[in-house]
Amino acid sequence: MSASEKLKTVKWRKVSAPKPWNPKEGGSELIGYYTGRSKRDGVHGQYEVLTVAVPYKGVFLVSGTILIQLADAAMLSRGDAVRIVFVERKQLDEERTMKMFELYVGETEALEDTELTEAAPPS
């Protein structure tokens, strides 16, 4: 079968852009599956974000230095179940704050890539 013939039989899945998760109140939680991390450019330079697929809600981006450090310490793998809890915004000085998080990792096997796709259909 030629490449153009194969395209005629492809089953397509719509992809939606991840949404930022910006919790306002302490105790807010995001529960889903870790899918990776990437770098972004911001006002203060480059920063990293975690990507979390949440069943029936979509894919979310979460930023925060503390969260990235916790993810490194947990040695997260793609498909790991995660629960991210926003604690507070800690005042560092007159102009800067830092988002404080807690990270919990499920003690179950990670989802496979095909399961991740099914876990977070486009919202």
C-alpha positions in Angstrom: 0.0 0.0 0.0 1.4 3.4 -0.9 1.8 6.2 1.5 -1.1 8.2 0.0 -3.4 5.1 0.2 -2.4 4.6 3.9 -3.5 8.2 4.6 -7.0 7.4 3.4 -7.4 4.7 6.1 -5.9 6.6 9.0 -8.2 7.1 12.0 -7.7 10.7 13.2 -7.7 12.0 16.7 -8.1 15.7 17.4 -5.3 17.3 19.5 -6.0 20.2 21.8 -3.4 22.6 23.2 -2.6 22.1 26.9 -4.2 24.6 29.3 -2.2 26.3 32.1 -3.2 25.3 35.6 -3.2 28.5 37.7 -4.5 27.6 41.2 -5.5 30.6 43.3 -6.4 28.9 46.7 -4.2 26.7 48.9 -5.3 23.1 48.8 -6.3 23.1 45.1 -5.4 19.8 43.5 -4.6 18.6 40.0 -4.8 14.8 39.7 -3.8 13.0 36.5 -0.9 11.4 34.6 2.6 12.9 34.1 3.3 13.1 30.4 6.5 15.1 30.3 8.1 18.5 30.7 9.2 21.3 28.4 10.9 24.7 28.4 9.1 27.9 27.9 10.3 31.5 27.5 8.9 34.0 29.9 9.4 37.6 31.2 12.2 36.4 33.5 13.8 34.0 31.0 13.4 30.3 30.4 11.4 28.1 32.7 10.2 24.5 32.7 6.6 23.2 32.9 5.2 19.8 33.7 2.5 18.4 31.5 -0.3 16.4 33.2 -3.1 14.6 31.4 -6.3 14.7 33.4 -9.0 12.2 32.5 -12.1 13.8 30.9 -10.6 17.3 31.4 -7.6 17.5 29.0 -3.9 18.3 29.3 -2.6 20.9 31.7 0.8 22.8 32.0 2.0 23.4 35.5 5.0 25.7 36.3 6.9 26.4 39.5 10.5 26.0 40.6 9.5 23.9 43.6 7.3 21.6 41.5 10.2 21.0 39.0 12.5 20.2 41.9 10.0 17.7 43.4 9.5 16.1 40.0 13.3 15.7 39.7 13.4 14.2 43.2 10.6 11.8 42.4 12.3 10.7 39.1 8.9 10.8 37.3 8.3 8.6 34.3 5.9 9.2 31.5 2.5 7.8 32.6 3.1 8.0 36.3 -0.1 8.9 38.3 0.5 12.3 40.1 -1.4 14.5 42.5 -0.2 18.1 42.6 -1.3 20.2 45.6 -1.0 24.0 45.5 0.0 25.1 49.0 0.5 28.9 48.8 2.4 31.7 47.1 5.3 32.5 49.4 6.6 36.1 49.4 10.3 36.1 48.6 10.8 39.9 48.7 8.7 43.0 47.9 8.4 42.0 44.2 8.7 38.3 43.9 6.7 35.3 45.0 7.2 31.6 44.7 4.5 29.0 44.2 4.7 26.2 46.8 3.5 22.8 45.9 3.3 19.2 47.3 3.7 16.3 44.8 2.4 12.9 45.4 3.2 10.0 43.0 0.9 6.9 42.7 2.4 3.6 43.7 0.9 1.9 40.6 2.4 1.1 37.3 2.7 3.9 34.8 0.2 4.1 32.0 1.3 3.2 28.5 1.3 5.9 25.8 -1.9 4.5 24.2 -3.6 4.7 27.6 -2.4 8.2 28.1 -4.1 9.3 24.9 -7.3 7.7 26.1 -7.0 9.2 29.6 -7.3 12.8 28.4 -9.5 13.1 25.3 -9.8 16.7 24.0 -12.1 18.8 26.1 
